[in-house]
Structures are given as structure tokens and as C-alpha cells.
Amino acid sequence: MFTLTELEAAAALVHGAFAPTPAIAWPLLAARTGAEAWVKHENHTPTGAFKVRGGLVYMERLARERPGVRGVVSATRGNHGQSLAYAGARYGVPVTILVPRGNSVEKNAAMRAFGARLVEHGEDFDAAREEAARMAAAEGLEFAPSFAPDLVKGVATYALEFFRAAPPLDALYVPIGLGSGICGCILARDMLGLPTQIIGVQSTGAPSYALSFAAGHVVTTPRAETRADGMATRVPDPGALAIIRAGAARIVTVTDDEVAAAIRAYWTDTHNLAEGAGAAPLAALLQEREAMRGKRVGLVLCGGNIDIDLFRDWVLGGA
């Protein structure tokens, strides 16, 4: 999909917008998990999530190769849309974002603040994605998918940073939404020739990639029922699945209760706020605590964008 030289060039482009995010071994997480737990803090980007890296790489190429483009349209539950809006403002490309009805109020506000035109449509991400594709054709806009080579290359820059900043990792847990993050980690690992196991994480209520991984082909689900909206995907991307099946050790599924416990653990042990997908890797490590005891394990805290009402109701139990 890209070379190490191209990945390093993408990292330089990303670092023109913001510095590498921290990679920290937290002692309280080590005590909790029994492993040497290193956290890659993608919650410390300008949009509060890892996807901004892909947005910057995608939008820079689009603006350079098609300077007259009318605009970009895409669908999201939040972080992908924020990344495109942030990068579109940086490179002068108008951005329209489709979100499902009932989407995160705070993520919607953030996308508008970054300059996006926001449209609510459908009951879930996949319905919004279909409408975004229709609008692209109707309005002459560029459709920006949630999984594409530029996006994977961009988000792979966090893996490059992580693998070079942390000591050698035995395993790395990565949440799966549509797959750009885990694919970026797999490709970066392979380019660097590392033996690190890459372990995907999904919700038990939205297990499309876990089912597809086991079956060996794309398996869709009728619903994606999880409060961790960054993992609420019903329809896997075939290209992402191919990379995951070739390069991931396994996919672990976690419940919403386990994710809520991991969000609380991040707060108490590191004083960092994680969104659902951001805490899912820690939830998976806690589930596999005995198997990982004594190992050096990487956790991607991929984002911290959780609404206060959702945090209060889900994580604090209405307190």
C-alpha cells in the first residue's frame, strides 16, 4: 500500500500540524493489568483522536492534485468527520459531513467548529455513508471513504511513532471501527520488521470484523449495538479485512460494561479521559490479563471524545 519512505514523509507532513503524541508506561496500569502497559495517547491530537492524521494526508494530496475540487463529503460518527473538517480548513477544501440521527452532540459541535457543513441522515453510520455517496454524485463532491490508502498511511504514522518511542512491544491492542487504525499498525510493524502481535478489539454488540476474521470473508451484521460509537460498524471493508486477516493475531470482543470499566481505569490510573473505542484496548487487555502477565503491551488510546451525558450515564451509572 505504501513504503517506509512514504510513511516517514507522511509523518513529516503530520508533524507540520502537531507534534508526536506521548507514549507513556503508566505504573498504576501495570499494577492493574500485570503487564508493562505502554499507552499511545492519540487523545492528545488537535481533534482529540487519531484520525486527524489520515485527514491531513488525504486532504494534502487532494488539494495538491485537484486544486479546483468543489469539496469533500463523507460520513462519520465523529472522529473521521473532525479529521476531515480540520484538514479541510488547513488546505482550503470545503467539507460536508453526514452523521446518523442521534449522533454525539459534542462531536457534531466540534465538526461544525472546525468548519464542516453537518447533515443528519439515517439511523446508523452505514445509512449515513450511503447518503454521503449519493450526495457526492448529486453535488459534484469528492466522496471521502472511512477506509482508503491515504487514511491508512496517515494513521499509520502513530504506529511508527509508537514503535520507535516505546521499548519492543510483545503485543499491541488496537480497536477496530472500519479498520484504518489496525491496518496502519500492521503495515508499520511489518515495514519495521518487528515481531509484535497485533490484536484487534471489537464490541460484542458490533462484531462484524470478529465474525469476518473467523469466517475468512466479509460478514455483515443487521445492527451495531454498542455505546462505543467508534466501533459501531455493521459492514466491514474487504480491503481492511484482508490486511487484518493476514497480519493480526486475533480479534477480542469486549462488552460495553468492560469498556466502561476501562474508561474508569484510565481516569483513575492516568487522569486521561477515553472515549469508548479508546478504552476498548485496555478492556481487552484486562480480559486477557493472565495470558499477558509480565509482557510488554501497547495500548492505543485512540481518542477521548466522549459526551459528558454519555459519560455520566454509561461510565458513572447516572451519578
Buried (B, 14 or more C-beta within 10 A) or exposed (E): BBEBEBBEBBBEBBBEBBEBBBBBBBEEBBEBBBBBBBBBBBBBBBBBBBBBBBBBBBBBBBBEEEEEBEBBBBBBBBBBBBBBBBBBBBBEBBBBBBBBEEBBEBBBEBBBEBBBBBBBBBEBBBBBBBBBBBBBEEEEBBBBBBBBBBBBBBBBBBBBBBBEBBEEBBBBBBBBBBBBBBBBBBBBBBBBEBEBBBBBBBBBBBBBBBBBBEEEEBBEBEEBBBBBBBBBBBBBBEBBBEBBBEBBEBBBBBBBEBBBBBBBBBBEBBEBBBBBBBBBBBBBBBBBEEEBEEBBBBBBBBBBBBBEEBBEEBBEEEE
